[in-house]
Amino acid sequence: MHALLTLPRLFYAGLVWLANSPKKLLLAYSVLIVVCGVLYRHFEGKSIGDSIWWAVVTASTVGYGDFSPTSWQARVMAGILISVMVLLVIPLITAHFSSKLIVNNDAFRHEEQEELKENLRVARALLEEMAARQGITVTSEDSAGPPAAPSDR
């Protein structure tokens, strides 16, 4: 069973590696365009400029129709190119930019959260010490917990 999951895990790791860097994603897109352009040139006998143009137009799913594959090899490659763009590259680009827009720059880092927790522990200990000096007993029920949920009226 473990052997069956190896390939999907490697594929997922590769996607994460690509998605975490716009430079890598742009490089992968460029390589995809060039490879498909060269293959189109080989299958269809077009010039390299026309073949790269075909790859860009096909990858962007614009499909002007000025060039279309006639051989079965080029048609299969076109299907793969369109599928990779629509199912992988465009969603990865969208996800990357979305994650950059959604990041909360005001959120506390882990170290800051731990420092705040420690400061609260010290403050609580000091308050308990002051309460003990004045003869006030503090029980664990008095401790601050999460606020109660608002009632649904």
Beta strands, then each sheet from edge to edge (+ up, - down):
end
